Amino acid sequence: MATRAKRVGEERLIKKYPNRRLYDTQTSTYVTLSDIKGLVMANEVFKVLDAKTGEDLTRNILLQIILEEEAGGAPVFSSQMLSQIIRFYGNSMQGLMGNYLEKTMQSFVDIHNKVSDQSKGMGSTGPDAWSQLLSLQNPLMQNLMGTYMDQSKDLFVKMQEQMQGSQGLFNNFPFTPPAKSAEKE
């Protein structure tokens, strides 16, 4: 298998042909969704383009991988969560929701990386180390994530209060600000 050297900072190009086959231009081979998942897992930067039109299909391919993973028996998304996400499409908050989910996911990844780095210092490595750490520290991790989500909610409520005070446009958000104590006159 001949491989073309990839230049630093260059995206790996995958072409999707009308016969639904995916072609990796770096390795000059046809690849599967499983191979694309491997690129994602290896943090490889890539782009999937329609070979005929040049349209960027990367998101579509990533969504196909998620669909396959969700159908595999250990889903990440509940039906309720998916329904809530769908409700934001076409909503004026759609852009904010996407940004919020992206930042929340990045925070989760950062926490995961930090815990993984710390577990390496304890002598255990690999994916099993993460599983062992979580099983031992499950209440601690649940508390950590619960605290993180409470802080996110509090920040959202503060942002809502600021927007309400400045423009009066945002009156019906799902979170209500905490009740302020009555001041003495």
Buried (B, 14 or more C-beta within 10 A) or exposed (E): EEEEEBEEEEEBBBBBEEEEEBBBBBBEEBBEBEBBBEBEEEEEEBEBBBBEEEEEBBEEBBEBBBEEBEEEEEEEEEEEEEEEBEEBEEEEEEEEBEEBEEEEEEEEEEBEEEBBEEBEEEEEEEEEBBEBBBEEBEEEBEEEEEEBEEEBEEEBBEEBBEBBEEEEEBEEBEEEEEEEEEEEE
